[in-house]
Amino acid sequence: MDSRQRPPHSFRSLVGGVLVLLDISALGFYALWFIADNAAVNRAEEHGIDPQQLLPNDNWLWLFANATLVCLIVLNVILVIGRWRSGRQERLAQSYPRSANCQDG
């Protein structure tokens, strides 16, 4: 493949590292929210279902925490499939190199 068609290896590594940090931070947020929400619900139940003990805007927090997790899973699946396809195309291109007589059409 032409080197102009693909970003350099160091750039791909940098993007991969940033995406791993995004995964870690989003999963950390979800885990901390889940722990805090469970503690608030347990505390509210101990006080006879006192809504004052619940997290403020708990429905919105639940929605965005779960939406973040779903989007993160979808992004990771898309990236894994894309990487798998590009690797497969590279292997096919190496197995069947184009002839010097072929022209791009």
DSSP file (Angstrom, degrees, kcal/mol; ACC not computed):
  #  RESIDUE AA STRUCTURE BP1 BP2  ACC     N-H-->O    O-->H-N    N-H-->O    O-->H-N    TCO  KAPPA ALPHA  PHI   PSI    X-CA   Y-CA   Z-CA
    1    1 A M              0   0    0      0, 0.0     2,-0.2     0, 0.0     5,-0.0   0.000 360.0 360.0 360.0 152.5    0.0    0.0    0.0
    2    2 A D    >>  -     0   0    0      1,-0.1     3,-1.4     2,-0.0     4,-0.6  -0.520 360.0-134.3 -72.4 136.6    1.1    3.6   -0.6
    3    3 A S  T 34 S+     0   0    0      1,-0.3     3,-0.4    -2,-0.2    -1,-0.1   0.727 103.1  64.5 -67.6 -19.6    2.4    5.3    2.6
    4    4 A R  T 34 S+     0   0    0      1,-0.2    -1,-0.3     3,-0.0    -2,-0.0   0.704  95.1  59.5 -74.5 -18.5    0.3    8.3    1.8
    5    5 A Q  T <4 S+     0   0    0     -3,-1.4    -1,-0.2     2,-0.1    -2,-0.2   0.732 105.7  49.0 -82.0 -22.5   -3.0    6.4    2.2
    6    6 A R  S  < S-     0   0    0     -4,-0.6     3,-0.1    -3,-0.4    -1,-0.1  -0.923  86.9-114.1-121.3 142.7   -2.3    5.4    5.8
    7    7 A P        -     0   0    0      0, 0.0    -2,-0.1     0, 0.0     5,-0.1  -0.348  49.1 -87.3 -67.1 155.9   -1.3    7.5    8.7
    8    8 A P     >  -     0   0    0      0, 0.0     4,-2.0     0, 0.0     3,-0.3  -0.198  36.4-111.1 -62.8 157.8    2.2    6.8   10.2
    9    9 A H  H  > S+     0   0    0      1,-0.2     4,-2.3     2,-0.2     5,-0.2   0.867 116.1  55.6 -59.1 -39.9    2.5    4.1   12.8
   10   10 A S  H  > S+     0   0    0      1,-0.2     4,-2.2     2,-0.2    -1,-0.2   0.878 107.4  49.7 -64.9 -36.5    3.3    6.6   15.6
   11   11 A F  H  > S+     0   0    0     -3,-0.3     4,-2.6     2,-0.2    -1,-0.2   0.916 110.5  49.6 -66.8 -42.7    0.1    8.6   14.9
   12   12 A R  H  X S+     0   0    0     -4,-2.0     4,-2.5     1,-0.2    -2,-0.2   0.884 110.9  50.6 -63.4 -37.2   -2.0    5.4   15.0
   13   13 A S  H  X S+     0   0    0     -4,-2.3     4,-2.5     2,-0.2    -1,-0.2   0.901 110.3  49.7 -65.8 -40.5   -0.3    4.5   18.3
   14   14 A L  H  X S+     0   0    0     -4,-2.2     4,-2.3     2,-0.2    -2,-0.2   0.930 112.3  46.6 -63.5 -45.8   -1.1    7.9   19.7
   15   15 A V  H  X S+     0   0    0     -4,-2.6     4,-2.4     1,-0.2    -2,-0.2   0.908 112.3  51.4 -63.0 -41.8   -4.7    7.7   18.6
   16   16 A G  H  X S+     0   0    0     -4,-2.5     4,-2.0    -5,-0.2    -2,-0.2   0.907 109.9  49.5 -61.5 -41.7   -4.9    4.1   20.1
   17   17 A G  H  X S+     0   0    0     -4,-2.5     4,-2.1     2,-0.2    -2,-0.2   0.897 110.2  50.1 -64.0 -40.9   -3.5    5.4   23.4
   18   18 A V  H  X S+     0   0    0     -4,-2.3     4,-2.2     1,-0.2    -2,-0.2   0.901 110.3  50.4 -64.0 -40.5   -6.0    8.2   23.6
   19   19 A L  H  X S+     0   0    0     -4,-2.4     4,-2.3     2,-0.2    -1,-0.2   0.863 108.3  52.4 -67.6 -34.3   -8.8    5.8   22.9
   20   20 A V  H  X S+     0   0    0     -4,-2.0     4,-2.6     2,-0.2    -1,-0.2   0.912 109.6  49.5 -65.4 -41.2   -7.6    3.5   25.7
   21   21 A L  H  X S+     0   0    0     -4,-2.1     4,-2.7     2,-0.2     5,-0.2   0.889 109.4  52.0 -63.7 -38.0   -7.6    6.5   28.1
   22   22 A L  H  X S+     0   0    0     -4,-2.2     4,-2.6     2,-0.2     5,-0.3   0.921 109.8  49.4 -62.3 -43.4  -11.1    7.3   26.9
   23   23 A D  H  X S+     0   0    0     -4,-2.3     4,-2.6     2,-0.2     5,-0.2   0.938 112.8  46.9 -58.9 -47.8  -12.2    3.8   27.7
   24   24 A I  H  X S+     0   0    0     -4,-2.6     4,-2.4     1,-0.2    -2,-0.2   0.918 114.3  46.0 -63.6 -44.2  -10.6    3.9   31.1
   25   25 A S  H  X S+     0   0    0     -4,-2.7     4,-2.5     2,-0.2    -1,-0.2   0.909 114.3  47.4 -68.4 -40.3  -12.1    7.3   32.1
   26   26 A A  H  X S+     0   0    0     -4,-2.6     4,-2.4    -5,-0.2    -2,-0.2   0.917 114.6  46.1 -67.1 -41.7  -15.6    6.4   30.8
   27   27 A L  H  X S+     0   0    0     -4,-2.6     4,-2.5    -5,-0.3    -2,-0.2   0.880 112.3  51.8 -67.8 -36.5  -15.5    3.0   32.6
   28   28 A G  H  X S+     0   0    0     -4,-2.4     4,-2.6    -5,-0.2     5,-0.2   0.918 110.0  49.0 -63.4 -43.7  -14.2    4.7   35.8
   29   29 A F  H  X S+     0   0    0     -4,-2.5     4,-2.8     2,-0.2     5,-0.2   0.934 112.2  48.5 -59.4 -46.5  -17.0    7.2   35.6
   30   30 A Y  H  X S+     0   0    0     -4,-2.4     4,-2.6     1,-0.2    -2,-0.2   0.918 112.4  48.1 -62.1 -43.7  -19.6    4.5   35.2
   31   31 A A  H  X S+     0   0    0     -4,-2.5     4,-2.2     2,-0.2    -1,-0.2   0.925 114.0  46.1 -64.4 -44.5  -18.1    2.5   38.1
   32   32 A L  H  X S+     0   0    0     -4,-2.6     4,-2.5     1,-0.2     5,-0.2   0.905 113.5  49.1 -66.1 -40.5  -18.0    5.5   40.4
   33   33 A W  H  X S+     0   0    0     -4,-2.8     4,-3.0    -5,-0.2     5,-0.2   0.931 110.6  51.1 -62.4 -43.7  -21.5    6.5   39.5
   34   34 A F  H  X S+     0   0    0     -4,-2.6     4,-2.3    -5,-0.2    -2,-0.2   0.908 111.7  46.9 -61.1 -43.2  -22.8    3.0   40.0
   35   35 A I  H  X S+     0   0    0     -4,-2.2     4,-2.2     2,-0.2    -1,-0.2   0.934 114.9  46.2 -64.0 -46.3  -21.3    2.8   43.5
   36   36 A A  H  X S+     0   0    0     -4,-2.5     4,-2.4     1,-0.2    -2,-0.2   0.901 112.9  49.7 -64.9 -41.0  -22.6    6.3   44.5
   37   37 A D  H  X S+     0   0    0     -4,-3.0     4,-2.5     2,-0.2    -1,-0.2   0.917 111.0  48.7 -65.6 -43.0  -26.1    5.5   43.1
   38   38 A N  H  X S+     0   0    0     -4,-2.3     4,-2.5    -5,-0.2    -1,-0.2   0.906 111.9  49.5 -63.4 -40.5  -26.3    2.2   45.0
   39   39 A A  H  X S+     0   0    0     -4,-2.2     4,-2.4     2,-0.2    -2,-0.2   0.908 111.9  48.8 -64.3 -41.1  -25.2    3.8   48.2
   40   40 A A  H  X S+     0   0    0     -4,-2.4     4,-2.3     2,-0.2    -2,-0.2   0.909 111.9  48.3 -66.2 -41.2  -27.8    6.6   47.8
   41   41 A V  H  X S+     0   0    0     -4,-2.5     4,-2.3     2,-0.2    -2,-0.2   0.917 112.6  48.4 -65.6 -42.9  -30.6    4.2   47.1
   42   42 A N  H  X S+     0   0    0     -4,-2.5     4,-1.9     1,-0.2    -2,-0.2   0.910 112.1  49.4 -63.0 -41.2  -29.6    2.0   50.1
   43   43 A R  H  X S+     0   0    0     -4,-2.4     4,-1.1     1,-0.2    -2,-0.2   0.890 110.5  50.5 -64.7 -39.3  -29.5    5.1   52.3
   44   44 A A  H  <>S+     0   0    0     -4,-2.3     6,-1.6     1,-0.2     5,-1.2   0.886 109.9  50.4 -66.0 -38.3  -32.9    6.3   51.0
   45   45 A E  H ><5S+     0   0    0     -4,-2.3     3,-1.4     1,-0.2    -1,-0.2   0.849 105.1  56.8 -68.8 -33.0  -34.4    2.8   51.8
   46   46 A E  H 3<5S+     0   0    0     -4,-1.9    -1,-0.2     1,-0.3    -2,-0.2   0.804 107.3  49.8 -66.2 -27.8  -33.0    2.9   55.3
   47   47 A H  T 3<5S-     0   0    0     -4,-1.1    -1,-0.3    -3,-0.3    -2,-0.2   0.059 132.0 -89.5 -99.1  24.6  -34.8    6.2   55.9
   48   48 A G  T < 5S-     0   0    0     -3,-1.4    -3,-0.2     1,-0.1    -2,-0.1   0.938  84.6 -48.6  71.9  48.1  -38.2    4.8   54.6
   49   49 A I  S   <S-     0   0    0     -5,-1.2    -4,-0.2     1,-0.2    -1,-0.1   0.958  79.1-177.7  55.0  58.9  -37.8    5.7   50.9
   50   50 A D    >   -     0   0    0     -6,-1.6     3,-1.8    -7,-0.2     4,-0.3  -0.790  19.1-157.4 -87.7 111.9  -36.7    9.3   51.6
   51   51 A P  G >  S+     0   0    0      0, 0.0     3,-1.1     0, 0.0    -1,-0.1   0.722  88.5  70.8 -64.2 -19.5  -36.2   11.0   48.2
   52   52 A Q  G 3  S+     0   0    0      1,-0.2    -8,-0.0    -8,-0.1    -2,-0.0   0.734  92.5  58.5 -67.1 -20.5  -33.9   13.6   49.8
   53   53 A Q  G <  S+     0   0    0     -3,-1.8    -1,-0.2     2,-0.1    -9,-0.2   0.589  89.2  93.1 -84.9 -11.0  -31.3   10.8   50.2
   54   54 A L  S <  S-     0   0    0     -3,-1.1   -17,-0.1    -4,-0.3     3,-0.1  -0.367  89.7 -90.8 -80.4 161.5  -31.1   10.1   46.5
   55   55 A L    >   -     0   0    0    -18,-0.1     3,-1.1     1,-0.1     4,-0.1  -0.441  48.1-104.5 -66.4 141.8  -28.6   11.7   44.1
   56   56 A P  T 3  S+     0   0    0      0, 0.0     5,-0.1     0, 0.0    -1,-0.1  -0.468 104.2   7.3 -67.7 142.2  -29.8   14.9   42.5
   57   57 A N  T 3> S+     0   0    0     -2,-0.1     4,-2.5     1,-0.1     5,-0.2   0.860  81.7 161.2  55.3  38.8  -30.8   14.4   38.9
   58   58 A D  H <>  +     0   0    0     -3,-1.1     4,-2.4     1,-0.2     5,-0.2   0.818  67.5  55.0 -63.6 -31.2  -30.4   10.6   39.3
   59   59 A N  H  > S+     0   0    0      2,-0.2     4,-2.4     1,-0.2    -1,-0.2   0.921 110.7  45.0 -67.6 -41.9  -32.5    9.8   36.3
   60   60 A W  H  > S+     0   0    0      2,-0.2     4,-2.8     1,-0.2     5,-0.3   0.905 113.0  50.8 -67.2 -40.5  -30.3   12.0   34.0
   61   61 A L  H  X S+     0   0    0     -4,-2.5     4,-2.5     2,-0.2     5,-0.2   0.922 111.2  48.7 -61.7 -42.6  -27.2   10.6   35.5
   62   62 A W  H  X S+     0   0    0     -4,-2.4     4,-2.3    -5,-0.2     5,-0.2   0.935 112.7  48.6 -60.7 -46.3  -28.4    7.1   34.9
   63   63 A L  H  X S+     0   0    0     -4,-2.4     4,-2.4     1,-0.2    -2,-0.2   0.938 116.1  41.1 -61.1 -49.3  -29.3    7.9   31.3
   64   64 A F  H  X S+     0   0    0     -4,-2.8     4,-2.4     2,-0.2    -1,-0.2   0.854 113.1  53.6 -72.3 -33.6  -26.0    9.6   30.5
   65   65 A A  H  X S+     0   0    0     -4,-2.5     4,-1.8    -5,-0.3    -1,-0.2   0.937 114.9  40.9 -63.8 -45.5  -23.9    7.0   32.3
   66   66 A N  H  X S+     0   0    0     -4,-2.3     4,-2.4    -5,-0.2    -2,-0.2   0.877 114.1  52.3 -71.9 -36.7  -25.5    4.1   30.4
   67   67 A A  H  X S+     0   0    0     -4,-2.4     4,-2.8    -5,-0.2     5,-0.2   0.897 108.9  51.5 -64.6 -39.3  -25.5    6.0   27.1
   68   68 A T  H  X S+     0   0    0     -4,-2.4     4,-2.2     2,-0.2    -2,-0.2   0.920 110.8  48.0 -61.8 -43.5  -21.8    6.7   27.6
   69   69 A L  H  X S+     0   0    0     -4,-1.8     4,-2.1     2,-0.2    -2,-0.2   0.912 112.7  47.6 -65.0 -42.7  -21.2    3.0   28.2
   70   70 A V  H  X S+     0   0    0     -4,-2.4     4,-2.5     2,-0.2    -2,-0.2   0.928 112.8  48.7 -64.5 -45.2  -23.2    2.0   25.1
   71   71 A C  H  X S+     0   0    0     -4,-2.8     4,-2.7     1,-0.2    -1,-0.2   0.886 110.4  52.0 -62.2 -38.3  -21.5    4.5   22.9
   72   72 A L  H  X S+     0   0    0     -4,-2.2     4,-2.3    -5,-0.2    -1,-0.2   0.900 110.1  47.9 -65.1 -41.3  -18.1    3.3   24.1
   73   73 A I  H  X S+     0   0    0     -4,-2.1     4,-2.3     2,-0.2    -2,-0.2   0.925 113.0  48.4 -65.2 -44.1  -18.9   -0.3   23.4
   74   74 A V  H  X S+     0   0    0     -4,-2.5     4,-2.6     2,-0.2    -2,-0.2   0.923 111.5  50.1 -62.1 -44.8  -20.2    0.7   19.9
   75   75 A L  H  X S+     0   0    0     -4,-2.7     4,-2.5     1,-0.2    -1,-0.2   0.917 111.2  48.6 -60.1 -44.4  -17.0    2.8   19.2
   76   76 A N  H  X S+     0   0    0     -4,-2.3     4,-2.5     2,-0.2    -1,-0.2   0.900 111.2  49.6 -64.3 -40.6  -14.8   -0.1   20.3
   77   77 A V  H  X S+     0   0    0     -4,-2.3     4,-2.5     2,-0.2     5,-0.2   0.926 111.7  48.9 -63.9 -44.1  -16.6   -2.6   18.1
   78   78 A I  H  X S+     0   0    0     -4,-2.6     4,-2.6     1,-0.2    -2,-0.2   0.919 113.1  47.4 -61.6 -43.5  -16.4   -0.3   15.1
   79   79 A L  H  X S+     0   0    0     -4,-2.5     4,-2.5     2,-0.2     5,-0.2   0.893 111.9  49.3 -66.9 -39.8  -12.7    0.3   15.6
   80   80 A V  H  X S+     0   0    0     -4,-2.5     4,-2.5     2,-0.2    -2,-0.2   0.927 113.5  46.4 -65.3 -43.8  -11.9   -3.4   16.1
   81   81 A I  H  X S+     0   0    0     -4,-2.5     4,-2.6     2,-0.2    -2,-0.2   0.916 113.5  49.6 -64.1 -42.5  -13.8   -4.3   12.9
   82   82 A G  H  X S+     0   0    0     -4,-2.6     4,-2.3    -5,-0.2    -2,-0.2   0.906 112.5  46.7 -62.8 -42.2  -12.1   -1.5   11.0
   83   83 A R  H  X S+     0   0    0     -4,-2.5     4,-2.3     2,-0.2    -1,-0.2   0.900 112.3  50.8 -66.5 -40.3   -8.7   -2.6   12.2
   84   84 A W  H  X S+     0   0    0     -4,-2.5     4,-2.1    -5,-0.2    -2,-0.2   0.925 112.0  47.0 -63.5 -43.9   -9.4   -6.2   11.3
   85   85 A R  H  X S+     0   0    0     -4,-2.6     4,-2.6     2,-0.2    -2,-0.2   0.903 111.7  49.7 -65.3 -41.5  -10.6   -5.3    7.8
   86   86 A S  H  X S+     0   0    0     -4,-2.3     4,-2.1     1,-0.2    -1,-0.2   0.902 112.1  48.5 -66.8 -38.2   -7.6   -3.1    7.1
   87   87 A G  H  X S+     0   0    0     -4,-2.3     4,-2.2     2,-0.2    -1,-0.2   0.884 111.5  50.2 -65.4 -37.8   -5.2   -5.8    8.3
   88   88 A R  H  X S+     0   0    0     -4,-2.1     4,-2.3     2,-0.2    -2,-0.2   0.904 110.2  49.3 -66.6 -41.3   -7.1   -8.3    6.1
   89   89 A Q  H  X S+     0   0    0     -4,-2.6     4,-2.4     2,-0.2    -2,-0.2   0.875 109.8  52.4 -65.7 -36.6   -6.8   -6.0    3.1
   90   90 A E  H  X S+     0   0    0     -4,-2.1     4,-2.1     2,-0.2    -2,-0.2   0.927 109.7  48.1 -64.0 -43.9   -3.1   -5.5    3.8
   91   91 A R  H  X S+     0   0    0     -4,-2.2     4,-2.0     1,-0.2    -2,-0.2   0.902 112.6  48.7 -63.9 -40.3   -2.6   -9.3    3.8
   92   92 A L  H  X S+     0   0    0     -4,-2.3     4,-2.3     1,-0.2    -1,-0.2   0.904 110.6  51.0 -65.4 -40.2   -4.5   -9.7    0.6
   93   93 A A  H  < S+     0   0    0     -4,-2.4    -2,-0.2     1,-0.2    -1,-0.2   0.860 111.9  47.3 -65.7 -35.0   -2.5   -6.9   -1.0
   94   94 A Q  H  < S+     0   0    0     -4,-2.1    -1,-0.2     1,-0.2    -2,-0.2   0.839 113.0  49.1 -74.4 -32.4    0.7   -8.6    0.0
   95   95 A S  H  < S+     0   0    0     -4,-2.0    -2,-0.2     1,-0.3    -1,-0.2   0.870 123.7  29.5 -73.5 -36.7   -0.5  -12.0   -1.2
   96   96 A Y  S  < S-     0   0    0     -4,-2.3    -1,-0.3    -5,-0.1    -2,-0.1  -0.694  82.3-166.3-125.2  77.2   -1.6  -10.7   -4.6
   97   97 A P        -     0   0    0      0, 0.0     2,-0.1     0, 0.0    -3,-0.1  -0.312  29.8-103.8 -65.8 148.9    0.6   -7.7   -5.6
   98   98 A R        -     0   0    0     -5,-0.1     2,-0.1     1,-0.1    -5,-0.0  -0.440  35.7-113.7 -72.2 144.0   -0.7   -5.6   -8.4
   99   99 A S    >   -     0   0    0     -2,-0.1     3,-1.0     1,-0.1    -1,-0.1  -0.416  18.9-120.4 -73.5 153.3    1.1   -6.1  -11.7
  100  100 A A  T 3  S+     0   0    0      1,-0.2    -1,-0.1    -2,-0.1    -2,-0.1   0.723 113.3  58.8 -66.5 -21.5    3.1   -3.2  -13.1
  101  101 A N  T 3  S+     0   0    0      2,-0.1    -1,-0.2     0, 0.0     2,-0.2   0.650  83.9  99.3 -84.1 -15.1    0.8   -3.2  -16.2
  102  102 A C    <   -     0   0    0     -3,-1.0     2,-0.4     1,-0.0    -4,-0.0  -0.489  59.5-156.3 -74.2 139.2   -2.4   -2.6  -14.2
  103  103 A Q        -     0   0    0     -2,-0.2     2,-0.3     2,-0.0    -2,-0.1  -0.909  22.5-110.5-115.3 145.4   -3.6    0.9  -14.1
  104  104 A D              0   0    0     -2,-0.4     0, 0.0     1,-0.1     0, 0.0  -0.555 360.0 360.0 -71.8 134.4   -5.8    2.4  -11.5
  105  105 A G              0   0    0     -2,-0.3    -1,-0.1     0, 0.0    -2,-0.0   0.427 360.0 360.0-114.9 360.0   -9.2    3.1  -12.9
